Amino acid sequence: MSSPRTQTYAQRAAKNPNAAARALLEVIERKKSNLCVSVDVTKRDEFLNIIDTVGPYVCLIKTHVDIIEDFDLSVIEYLKELSAKHDFLIFEDRKFADIGNTVALQYSGGVHKIASWSHITNAHPVPGPSIITGLASVGKPLGRGLLLLAEMSTKGSLATGAYTEEAVRMARAHRDFVFGFIAQRRMDGVGATDTDDVADEDFLILTPGVGLDSRGDAMGQQYRTPKEVVTESGCDVIIVGRGIYGKGGSVDVQAVQAQAERYRKEGWAAYLERIGQAPS
Ligand code: S5P
């Protein structure tokens, strides 16, 4: 059987056991977009304005709701409306990293009530498998999905080698809730032993550190192009933040639209090249 690397998103959607993964693969195929925009701005109006502007071009919107200064739950109501209007999923990039009991509380409660609206969230594997059990106790009954951070895009990241392999093993043991990774390359079969059944393994790889005009920032971020990420490294979704809306501030709707379409096109062309199809 061919590997996920050379299959279409639709083929992979048809056999993925995780509801959140299936929903994501289906929206990618429907919109011909493997672009996730990361909306890292601090004012609610700007946050919602960017999302409304890039909505038609994305499969997924990634949020850091804890950086919004004038946050209240109406932000979430608008976000959900935009998700329905433009047909995208929501990924709160919370990077949970604590004991099971604490992350369950952080995920379900507090001001943000993340589990009630975010289809996807993520966690650092550093505490071990109990972080998955804790988050699954909240997220699984709601049909949510979890990504583990197996690698990071930053210079000098410690998430390499044995740590990355262990992250993949943790995911493999919890495939009902963990459907993929934040990583820089495909993870098929990574860290597997002879007794692991990895033949049908299809972890989605969502990859930040993507930029067409810059190779990094002054704080350790490193950028690669959609072609490097999707065609060469086999990743499935490109996550782009400042490459689309610059420094933030006032939103130049036409410029943001143009950048979103540019990244969508590049990401999709890189995918078609990977699966050996000519762009139509
Ligand atoms: O390794 C990582 C993991 C993540 S989730 N590197 C990252 O940059 N991210 C997130 O992706 C980061 O928190 C930010 O929200 C986004 C990248 O933003 P950009 O403006 O550099 O594209």
Residues whose N, C-alpha, C, O or C-beta is under 5 A from the ligand:
A	BS01	S5P	S38 D40 D93 E151 M152 S153 T154 P208 G209 V210 Q221 I239 V240 G241 R242 G243
